């Protein structure tokens, strides 16, 4: 198995665990979300359901994909000694018209700026590895994963 270009933060036994908790603020549908690493974000919806104070959950999914593939691309391009000056990752998702309005196609566009001559073959290899080998978000969306739900009463 190839070594990823970074080391996972939390390893328990043979599993890497990730966790996030979304807390409703009591208003319309605004949630504050905190990760196990202590970072936070917020989500909301536009009126009439929400107050349009934060990113939509669907946008956050696309953002997670762009961020994950992007950070892996940066690490790999550096490893391949490419003169990367800037990167922008645009992620566009096409959704079904009917609920649950699942994404049926997602397109990732890397806009790369260079500080010198770059090797196109190395760039293509780095972007392919960033998407198809090292990004868990890409792997989850492209391969699918089992999702279960449960509930517990608060005490």
Buried (B, 14 or more C-beta within 10 A) or exposed (E): EEEBBEEEEEEEEEEEEEEEEEEEEEEBBBBBBBEEEEEEBBBBBEEEEBBEBBBBBBEBBBBBBBBBBBBBBBBBBEEBEBEBEEBEBEBEBEEEEEEEEEBEEBEBEBEBEEEEEBEEEBBEBBBEBBBEBBBBBBBBBEEEEEEEEEEEEEE
